[in-house]
Amino acid sequence: MGPHSRRTRRAGSLVAASLLLLGAPSAKAQDFFNTPAAPIWTGVYGGVTIGADWAEADTAGLGDPNSTDFVWGVHAGYNFGMGGLVVGVEGDANFTDADFGFATGGGATASLETDWGGSIRARVGMPVGPALIYGTLGYAWTSTNLTEIAANGDRSSSDHTFGGLVNGIGAEAF
């Protein structure tokens, strides 16, 4: 056989060796991914949020508008345990009627209202006994309505949905 045949055999041996190496991780990596996470952190979960939200805006010359309102929402997610690591995806939607009213000068007034918000996030955590310490990263949205009433009674209104990156850290225990 010629030199071309030898090269083919070498390339074939190299591919086979690479597949064997990829298929046989080191003992440490294998132990990490085959060790089951606490069963409580694996699977589908969901819930309902009920509570209050409050906020205060510190504005120059407009006073200190504040809002305290009832809020409710739902959340759901899925976690997959991979030994000492839990990865998942989580989403939520929240509904409220938060409203900031303030004077804009010259007898005019305005109000900023938020009706709903939500997010979808990736979640990565580590079980520590009965607790899970985790971090999240994703995208969030919120809907707002700005209404302005001029001193003469003319009214204008605009709706807008804002979105952006959201991140956080947390801990849960069961």
C-alpha positions in Angstrom: 0.0 0.0 0.0 1.1 3.5 -0.7 1.7 6.4 1.7 -1.9 7.6 1.1 -3.3 4.5 2.8 -1.1 5.1 5.8 -2.4 8.6 6.2 -6.0 7.4 6.0 -5.3 4.8 8.7 -3.6 7.5 10.9 -6.6 9.9 10.5 -9.0 7.1 11.2 -7.0 6.1 14.4 -6.9 9.7 15.5 -10.7 10.1 15.1 -11.3 6.8 17.0 -8.9 7.9 19.8 -10.6 11.3 20.0 -14.0 9.6 20.3 -12.7 7.3 23.0 -11.3 10.2 25.0 -14.5 12.1 24.7 -16.6 9.1 25.6 -14.5 8.3 28.7 -14.2 11.4 30.9 -11.9 11.5 33.8 -13.1 9.9 37.0 -13.6 13.3 38.7 -15.8 14.7 35.9 -17.7 11.4 35.7 -18.4 11.4 39.4 -19.5 15.0 39.3 -22.1 14.5 36.5 -23.3 11.1 37.7 -23.8 12.0 41.3 -27.6 12.8 41.7 -28.6 16.2 43.0 -31.0 16.3 45.8 -34.3 15.1 44.2 -36.1 18.1 45.4 -34.2 20.3 42.9 -34.9 18.2 39.8 -38.1 18.6 37.8 -41.0 20.9 37.1 -42.1 23.5 39.7 -44.5 26.4 39.9 -46.2 28.7 42.2 -48.3 31.8 42.9 -47.1 35.1 44.2 -49.3 37.3 46.4 -48.2 40.4 48.1 -47.5 44.1 47.9 -45.1 46.3 46.1 -44.0 49.7 47.1 -41.8 52.3 45.5 -40.8 55.9 46.1 -39.3 58.2 43.4 -36.9 60.9 44.5 -37.4 63.7 42.0 -36.0 67.2 42.0 -38.9 69.8 42.0 -41.7 67.2 41.6 -42.1 66.1 45.2 -41.6 62.5 46.4 -44.3 60.5 44.6 -44.8 57.0 46.0 -47.0 54.0 45.4 -48.0 50.9 47.5 -50.2 48.4 45.7 -51.4 44.8 45.7 -49.4 42.5 43.4 -50.1 38.9 42.3 -48.3 36.6 39.8 -47.4 33.2 38.7 -44.0 31.5 38.1 -42.9 28.2 36.7 -39.7 26.5 35.8 -37.8 23.3 35.2 -34.5 22.2 36.9 -32.2 19.5 35.8 -29.8 18.1 38.4 -26.3 17.1 37.2 -24.6 16.0 40.3 -23.3 19.0 42.2 -24.9 21.4 39.7 -28.5 22.3 39.0 -29.4 24.1 35.7 -32.8 25.2 34.6 -35.1 27.8 33.1 -37.6 29.9 34.9 -40.3 32.4 33.9 -42.7 34.6 35.8 -45.6 37.1 35.2 -46.7 39.6 37.7 -49.8 41.9 37.7 -50.3 45.1 39.7 -51.8 48.6 39.5 -48.8 50.6 40.7 -49.5 54.3 40.0 -47.3 57.4 40.7 -49.1 60.7 40.6 -47.2 64.0 40.7 -47.4 67.7 39.7 -45.3 68.7 36.7 -45.5 72.5 37.3 -47.8 75.2 36.0 -50.8 73.4 37.4 -50.3 70.3 35.2 -50.2 66.8 36.6 -49.0 63.4 35.5 -49.2 59.8 36.5 -47.1 56.8 35.6 -48.8 53.4 35.9 -47.4 49.9 35.7 -49.8 47.1 35.1 -47.7 44.0 34.4 -44.2 42.6 34.2 -42.5 39.4 33.6 -39.2 37.6 32.9 -37.6 34.5 31.5 -34.2 33.4 33.0 -31.6 30.7 32.9 -30.8 29.4 36.4 -27.6 27.7 37.6 -27.2 26.6 41.2 -25.4 24.3 43.7 -27.3 22.2 46.2 -25.9 22.6 49.7 -27.6 20.2 52.1 -31.4 21.1 52.0 -30.6 24.5 50.3 -29.9 25.6 46.7 -27.7 28.6 46.1 -28.2 29.9 42.6 -27.7 32.7 40.1 -30.0 33.8 37.3 -29.6 35.6 34.0 -32.3 36.5 31.5 -34.6 39.1 30.0 -37.5 41.1 31.7 -40.4 43.2 30.4 -42.7 45.7 32.0 -45.6 47.7 30.6 -46.1 51.4 31.5 -48.6 54.1 30.8 -47.8 57.8 31.2 -50.8 60.1 31.4 -50.4 63.9 31.5 -53.1 66.4 32.2 -52.4 70.0 31.3 -53.6 72.9 33.4 -56.3 73.6 30.8 -57.6 69.9 31.1 -56.1 68.6 27.9 -55.1 65.0 28.4 -52.4 62.9 26.6 -51.4 59.3 27.2 -48.8 56.9 25.9 -48.1 53.2 26.5 -44.7 51.6 26.3 -43.2 48.2 27.1 -39.7 48.3 28.4 -37.4 45.3 28.4 -33.8 44.6 29.4 -31.4 42.2 31.0 -32.1 40.9 34.5 -29.8 39.0 36.8 -29.8 37.9 40.4 -28.5 35.6 43.0 -30.6 33.7 45.6 -31.0 30.8 47.9 -33.9 28.4 48.5 -34.4 25.8 51.2 -36.9 23.1 51.7 
